[in-house]
Each structure stands twice: as C-alpha cells, then as structure tokens.
C-alpha cells in the first residue's frame, strides 16, 4: 500500500503508527495550501521579507533564496517556513495581483482563456439578430505579448476588418525592460490607445476612444519610449462592435 494519496500526495496514517497526529496535521497543511488555490503573485523572484501566515506565491523563473529552483511551483508560507507544492496538470489558481484564473498545463501557467484556445478568437455575443441573420455584436480579443524586444512589437491578433473599435486596454503582466514607458496604438498612430504607459508589473490602462471604424485587419502596436524593449510581457484586449450581413 502506498504511503501517500495518488493525486495530492497526502500522507496516510499507517497501521500501528506512532504519533498519528503528525501525519494527520501534515495532510491538513497540504489541503489548506492546495484547496481553493489563490496566490498573491507570480512575478516575484525573491521571497517577501515578512509573508503572512498561509501566503502563497508562484515563484517566477530565476527565483532565488528559499525559492531557488522552485520556478512555477507553489511557495506556501506555513509555520514560519516556505513549503514547496508541486502542481499537477489541470490545477487552477487565482492570481490576486492580476485578477485572473490560470491553469497549469504541465509546463507553464496559462490564463484559462488562452489554454482553452481563445487567445486568437473573440469572446463575442450577438446582442441583436434579425430574421435573415443580420447581427449586431459586441466582442473582445485578448493576447499576452511576451518576450518584448526591439523598438516596437505588433500583436498577432488584429482589429477585424469592418469592426467599430471602442478601445484597447492593456496590463503590464511582467515588468517591461529596456524602456522607461511604452505607447499603445497602431502603425502611424503609436499612442492612439494610450501613451507613456507604466512598465511596472500590474500597471494598466483602459484606452477608450470615440467609436472608430476600421476597414482592414489592423494589429495593435506597442512602442518603447526612452529605449528599446529587452523583455517583459503585456496583455492587450481589443474591445469592439461587429456587424453581420443578412443571409
């Protein structure tokens, strides 16, 4: 008989075992760290100096100190020490600093919408529909641009042809390196959706504009200010209206 459970590695109390409460309490600690998993942040490489009891983090790549070698694991502060919990594929975690749900694929933590294949497909609804199929819709396209490099970076998703754009919002997911700030816009209008945006992780901007029609597929462009991009990750979202012709 195994000494731990198959999925969560919780220790069993064995027959004739002394100090059974030790094994029982260890299982409770693991359950408390794993169930309803919510972590404070996943961008830190250095453990915080004074974590609260029960605080949980996902150490970023290159973590040091007590987190060295714990990249993408769960770091759980309990009883005055860090406990490492290894995630299994399919585990979900709420990232408080980003206000989003991520899933462990076995190699990387991905936003749930990305893992489900929605990164290049709009979450769209038709808010009005006529008998012959004509529609008026509202939609959002989202993408995380990682490993930023160079003077500017274009998204792989695009504002769709014939879309009426309401705005583009952004969030700096991982600190942007090499630039003092960045602009969000399109080719020829680099700050159309916001200028001099923050490079620190957690910075965000909601770049609303007057409803504007686009007549060609148009990528969103991030432009570095005060230098060129040498790293970082920014999540963008295109908010727009769509029109569907009748059959």
C-alpha positions as a Markdown table, in Angstrom:
| # | Residue | x | y | z |
|---|---|---|---|---|
| 1 | Unk | 0.0 | 0.0 | 0.0 |
| 2 | Unk | 1.3 | 3.4 | -0.9 |
| 3 | Unk | 2.1 | 5.9 | 1.9 |
| 4 | Unk | 0.5 | 8.9 | 0.1 |
| 5 | Unk | -2.6 | 9.5 | -2.0 |
| 6 | Unk | -2.3 | 9.3 | -5.8 |
| 7 | Unk | -3.2 | 12.8 | -6.8 |
| 8 | Unk | -2.5 | 15.3 | -3.9 |
| 9 | Unk | 0.3 | 13.3 | -2.2 |
| 10 | Unk | -1.4 | 13.5 | 1.2 |
| 11 | Unk | 0.2 | 11.2 | 3.7 |
| 12 | Unk | -1.8 | 8.2 | 5.0 |
| 13 | Unk | -1.9 | 7.3 | 8.7 |
| 14 | Unk | -0.4 | 3.8 | 8.7 |
| 15 | Unk | -1.4 | 0.9 | 10.9 |
| 16 | Unk | 0.2 | 0.9 | 14.3 |
| 17 | Unk | 1.9 | 4.2 | 13.5 |
| 18 | Unk | 3.1 | 6.3 | 16.5 |
| 19 | Unk | 2.2 | 10.0 | 16.7 |
| 20 | Unk | -0.6 | 9.7 | 14.2 |
| 21 | Unk | -1.5 | 13.4 | 14.7 |
| 22 | Unk | 1.8 | 14.4 | 13.0 |
| 23 | Unk | 0.8 | 12.7 | 9.7 |
| 24 | Unk | -2.8 | 13.9 | 10.0 |
| 25 | Unk | -1.7 | 17.5 | 10.6 |
| 26 | Unk | 0.7 | 17.3 | 7.6 |
| 27 | Unk | -2.2 | 16.2 | 5.4 |
| 28 | Unk | -4.3 | 19.1 | 6.7 |
| 29 | Unk | -1.5 | 21.6 | 5.9 |
| 30 | Unk | -1.3 | 20.3 | 2.3 |
| 31 | Unk | -5.0 | 20.5 | 1.9 |
| 32 | Unk | -5.1 | 24.1 | 3.3 |
| 33 | Unk | -2.4 | 25.1 | 0.8 |
| 34 | Unk | -3.9 | 23.4 | -2.3 |
| 35 | Unk | -7.7 | 23.6 | -2.0 |
| 36 | Unk | -9.3 | 26.8 | -3.4 |
| 37 | Unk | -5.9 | 27.8 | -4.6 |
| 38 | Unk | -5.4 | 31.6 | -4.7 |
| 39 | Unk | -1.8 | 33.0 | -4.9 |
| 40 | Unk | -0.8 | 36.6 | -4.3 |
| 41 | Unk | 1.6 | 37.0 | -7.2 |
| 42 | Unk | 3.6 | 35.1 | -9.9 |
| 43 | Unk | 6.1 | 37.7 | -10.9 |
| 44 | Unk | 8.4 | 37.7 | -7.9 |
| 45 | Unk | 11.9 | 36.0 | -7.9 |
| 46 | Unk | 12.7 | 36.9 | -4.3 |
| 47 | Unk | 10.6 | 35.7 | -1.4 |
| 48 | Unk | 8.9 | 38.5 | 0.5 |
| 49 | Unk | 10.6 | 39.5 | 3.8 |
| 50 | Unk | 7.6 | 39.2 | 6.0 |
| 51 | Unk | 4.9 | 37.0 | 4.5 |
| 52 | Unk | 1.6 | 36.5 | 6.3 |
| 53 | Unk | 0.8 | 33.0 | 7.6 |
| 54 | Unk | -0.7 | 31.0 | 4.7 |
| 55 | Unk | 0.6 | 33.3 | 2.0 |
| 56 | Unk | 1.0 | 31.6 | -1.4 |
| 57 | Unk | 3.0 | 32.6 | -4.4 |
| 58 | Unk | 4.1 | 31.1 | -7.8 |
| 59 | Unk | 7.9 | 31.9 | -8.0 |
| 60 | Unk | 8.9 | 33.5 | -11.3 |
| 61 | Unk | 11.6 | 32.0 | -13.5 |
| 62 | Unk | 15.1 | 32.5 | -12.0 |
| 63 | Unk | 13.8 | 32.6 | -8.4 |
| 64 | Unk | 16.5 | 32.9 | -5.7 |
| 65 | Unk | 16.9 | 32.4 | -2.0 |
| 66 | Unk | 14.5 | 30.0 | -0.4 |
| 67 | Unk | 12.7 | 29.8 | -3.7 |
| 68 | Unk | 15.7 | 28.8 | -5.8 |
| 69 | Unk | 14.8 | 26.0 | -8.2 |
| 70 | Unk | 11.1 | 26.4 | -7.4 |
| 71 | Unk | 10.1 | 28.1 | -10.7 |
| 72 | Unk | 6.4 | 27.8 | -11.4 |
| 73 | Unk | 5.8 | 25.7 | -8.2 |
| 74 | Unk | 3.6 | 26.9 | -5.4 |
| 75 | Unk | 5.5 | 28.5 | -2.5 |
| 76 | Unk | 3.4 | 28.3 | 0.7 |
| 77 | Unk | 4.4 | 30.1 | 3.9 |
| 78 | Unk | 3.3 | 27.9 | 6.8 |
| 79 | Unk | 4.6 | 27.6 | 10.4 |
| 80 | Unk | 7.5 | 30.0 | 9.8 |
| 81 | Unk | 8.9 | 28.3 | 6.7 |
| 82 | Unk | 8.4 | 28.0 | 3.0 |
| 83 | Unk | 6.8 | 24.8 | 1.8 |
| 84 | Unk | 7.1 | 23.8 | -1.9 |
| 85 | Unk | 4.0 | 22.3 | -3.5 |
| 86 | Unk | 4.3 | 20.8 | -7.0 |
| 87 | Unk | 1.3 | 21.4 | -9.2 |
| 88 | Unk | -0.2 | 18.8 | -11.4 |
| 89 | Unk | -1.7 | 19.4 | -14.9 |
| 90 | Unk | -5.1 | 20.9 | -14.7 |
| 91 | Unk | -4.7 | 22.7 | -11.4 |
| 92 | Unk | -6.3 | 26.1 | -11.3 |
| 93 | Unk | -5.0 | 29.1 | -9.4 |
| 94 | Unk | -6.5 | 32.6 | -8.9 |
| 95 | Unk | -3.8 | 35.2 | -9.3 |
| 96 | Unk | -4.8 | 38.1 | -7.0 |
| 97 | Unk | -2.3 | 40.6 | -8.5 |
| 98 | Unk | -3.8 | 40.0 | -12.0 |
| 99 | Unk | -7.4 | 39.3 | -11.1 |
| 100 | Unk | -7.4 | 36.3 | -13.4 |
| 101 | Unk | -7.6 | 32.5 | -13.3 |
| 102 | Unk | -4.7 | 30.4 | -14.7 |
| 103 | Unk | -4.2 | 26.7 | -15.3 |
| 104 | Unk | -1.1 | 24.5 | -15.0 |
| 105 | Unk | -0.5 | 22.7 | -18.3 |
| 106 | Unk | 2.4 | 20.7 | -17.0 |
| 107 | Unk | 5.0 | 23.1 | -18.3 |
| 108 | Unk | 3.5 | 26.6 | -17.9 |
| 109 | Unk | 0.7 | 28.5 | -16.1 |
| 110 | Unk | -1.6 | 29.9 | -18.7 |
| 111 | Unk | -4.7 | 32.1 | -18.4 |
| 112 | Unk | -7.7 | 29.8 | -18.7 |
| 113 | Unk | -8.9 | 31.6 | -21.8 |
| 114 | Unk | -5.6 | 31.0 | -23.5 |
| 115 | Unk | -5.5 | 27.4 | -22.5 |
| 116 | Unk | -9.0 | 26.9 | -23.9 |
| 117 | Unk | -7.9 | 28.3 | -27.3 |
| 118 | Unk | -9.5 | 31.7 | -27.0 |
| 119 | Unk | -6.3 | 33.7 | -27.4 |
| 120 | Unk | -6.9 | 34.4 | -31.1 |
| 121 | Unk | -10.7 | 34.1 | -31.1 |
| 122 | Unk | -13.1 | 36.7 | -29.8 |
| 123 | Unk | -15.4 | 36.1 | -26.9 |
| 124 | Unk | -18.3 | 37.5 | -28.8 |
| 125 | Unk | -22.1 | 37.7 | -28.5 |
| 126 | Unk | -24.8 | 38.9 | -30.9 |
| 127 | Unk | -26.8 | 41.5 | -29.0 |
| 128 | Unk | -29.3 | 41.8 | -31.8 |
| 129 | Unk | -30.4 | 39.5 | -34.6 |
| 130 | Unk | -32.9 | 39.8 | -37.4 |
| 131 | Unk | -34.9 | 37.0 | -39.1 |
| 132 | Unk | -32.5 | 36.8 | -42.1 |
| 133 | Unk | -29.4 | 36.5 | -40.0 |
| 134 | Unk | -28.2 | 40.2 | -39.8 |
| 135 | Unk | -26.5 | 40.8 | -36.4 |
| 136 | Unk | -25.0 | 43.5 | -34.3 |
| 137 | Unk | -22.4 | 42.1 | -31.9 |
| 138 | Unk | -20.0 | 43.1 | -29.2 |
| 139 | Unk | -16.7 | 41.3 | -28.7 |
| 140 | Unk | -13.3 | 41.3 | -27.1 |
| 141 | Unk | -10.0 | 39.9 | -28.4 |
| 142 | Unk | -7.2 | 39.3 | -26.0 |
| 143 | Unk | -3.5 | 38.3 | -26.2 |
| 144 | Unk | -0.4 | 38.3 | -24.0 |
| 145 | Unk | 2.7 | 39.6 | -25.7 |
| 146 | Unk | 5.7 | 38.1 | -24.1 |
| 147 | Unk | 9.5 | 38.5 | -24.5 |
| 148 | Unk | 9.1 | 42.0 | -25.8 |
| 149 | Unk | 12.1 | 43.1 | -27.9 |
| 150 | Unk | 13.0 | 45.9 | -30.3 |
| 151 | Unk | 11.6 | 49.4 | -30.8 |
| 152 | Unk | 8.1 | 48.2 | -31.2 |
| 153 | Unk | 6.0 | 45.0 | -31.1 |
| 154 | Unk | 2.9 | 44.2 | -33.1 |
| 155 | Unk | 0.2 | 41.8 | -31.8 |
| 156 | Unk | -0.6 | 38.7 | -33.7 |
| 157 | Unk | -4.3 | 39.3 | -33.1 |
| 158 | Unk | -5.8 | 42.2 | -35.1 |
| 159 | Unk | -8.7 | 44.6 | -35.0 |
| 160 | Unk | -11.0 | 43.0 | -37.5 |
| 161 | Unk | -11.9 | 44.5 | -40.8 |
| 162 | Unk | -15.2 | 46.4 | -40.5 |
| 163 | Unk | -15.0 | 46.5 | -36.7 |
| 164 | Unk | -16.1 | 49.5 | -34.8 |
| 165 | Unk | -13.5 | 49.8 | -32.0 |
| 166 | Unk | -14.4 | 51.2 | -28.6 |
| 167 | Unk | -10.9 | 51.0 | -27.2 |
| 168 | Unk | -7.8 | 48.8 | -26.4 |
| 169 | Unk | -6.9 | 48.1 | -22.8 |
| 170 | Unk | -3.5 | 46.8 | -21.6 |
| 171 | Unk | -1.9 | 45.4 | -18.4 |
| 172 | Unk | 1.8 | 45.0 | -17.8 |
| 173 | Unk | 2.0 | 41.4 | -16.7 |
| 174 | Unk | 5.7 | 41.1 | -16.2 |
| 175 | Unk | 7.9 | 44.2 | -15.8 |
| 176 | Unk | 8.9 | 45.7 | -19.1 |
| 177 | Unk | 12.7 | 46.1 | -19.6 |
| 178 | Unk | 14.7 | 48.5 | -21.7 |
| 179 | Unk | 12.1 | 51.2 | -21.9 |
| 180 | Unk | 11.0 | 53.9 | -19.5 |
| 181 | Unk | 7.4 | 53.7 | -20.7 |
| 182 | Unk | 5.5 | 52.5 | -23.7 |
| 183 | Unk | 2.7 | 53.6 | -26.0 |
| 184 | Unk | -0.2 | 51.5 | -27.3 |
| 185 | Unk | -1.6 | 52.2 | -30.7 |
| 186 | Unk | -1.4 | 51.2 | -34.3 |
| 187 | Unk | 1.1 | 51.8 | -37.1 |
| 188 | Unk | 1.1 | 55.6 | -37.8 |
| 189 | Unk | -0.7 | 56.4 | -34.6 |
| 190 | Unk | 1.5 | 54.9 | -31.8 |
| 191 | Unk | -0.3 | 56.3 | -28.8 |
| 192 | Unk | -3.9 | 56.0 | -30.2 |
| 193 | Unk | -4.9 | 53.9 | -27.2 |
| 194 | Unk | -2.6 | 55.4 | -24.6 |
| 195 | Unk | 0.8 | 57.0 | -24.2 |
| 196 | Unk | 3.6 | 56.8 | -21.6 |
| 197 | Unk | 2.2 | 53.7 | -20.0 |
| 198 | Unk | 3.7 | 52.1 | -16.9 |
| 199 | Unk | 6.4 | 49.5 | -17.2 |
| 200 | Unk | 6.0 | 48.0 | -13.7 |
| 201 | Unk | 4.1 | 44.7 | -13.3 |
| 202 | Unk | 0.5 | 45.4 | -12.6 |
| 203 | Unk | 0.3 | 48.8 | -14.4 |
| 204 | Unk | -2.8 | 49.0 | -16.6 |
| 205 | Unk | -4.6 | 51.4 | -18.9 |
| 206 | Unk | -8.1 | 51.5 | -20.5 |
| 207 | Unk | -7.5 | 53.2 | -23.8 |
| 208 | Unk | -11.0 | 54.2 | -24.8 |
| 209 | Unk | -11.6 | 56.2 | -28.0 |
| 210 | Unk | -14.6 | 57.5 | -29.8 |
| 211 | Unk | -16.2 | 54.6 | -31.7 |
| 212 | Unk | -13.9 | 54.2 | -34.8 |
| 213 | Unk | -14.4 | 52.1 | -37.8 |
| 214 | Unk | -11.5 | 50.1 | -39.2 |
| 215 | Unk | -11.5 | 48.9 | -42.9 |
| 216 | Unk | -8.7 | 46.4 | -42.7 |
| 217 | Unk | -7.3 | 43.9 | -40.2 |
| 218 | Unk | -5.1 | 46.0 | -38.0 |
| 219 | Unk | -2.6 | 44.8 | -35.4 |
| 220 | Unk | -2.1 | 46.7 | -32.1 |
| 221 | Unk | 1.4 | 48.1 | -31.8 |
| 222 | Unk | 3.4 | 48.7 | -28.5 |
| 223 | Unk | 6.1 | 51.2 | -28.9 |
| 224 | Unk | 9.0 | 51.6 | -26.5 |
| 225 | Unk | 9.9 | 55.1 | -25.1 |
| 226 | Unk | 13.3 | 56.0 | -23.9 |
| 227 | Unk | 15.0 | 52.9 | -25.4 |
| 228 | Unk | 14.1 | 49.6 | -26.9 |
| 229 | Unk | 12.3 | 46.6 | -25.4 |
| 230 | Unk | 14.5 | 44.0 | -23.9 |
| 231 | Unk | 12.0 | 41.9 | -22.1 |
| 232 | Unk | 8.7 | 41.8 | -20.3 |
| 233 | Unk | 5.1 | 40.9 | -21.0 |
| 234 | Unk | 2.0 | 43.0 | -21.7 |
| 235 | Unk | -1.6 | 41.7 | -22.1 |
| 236 | Unk | -3.8 | 43.6 | -24.5 |
| 237 | Unk | -7.5 | 43.5 | -25.1 |
| 238 | Unk | -9.4 | 44.9 | -28.2 |
| 239 | Unk | -12.9 | 45.9 | -27.4 |
| 240 | Unk | -15.2 | 46.4 | -30.4 |
| 241 | Unk | -18.6 | 46.1 | -32.1 |
| 242 | Unk | -19.3 | 44.0 | -35.1 |
| 243 | Unk | -21.9 | 44.0 | -37.9 |
| 244 | Unk | -23.1 | 40.8 | -39.6 |
| 245 | Unk | -24.8 | 41.0 | -43.0 |
| 246 | Unk | -28.1 | 39.3 | -43.7 |
| 247 | Unk | -28.1 | 35.9 | -45.5 |
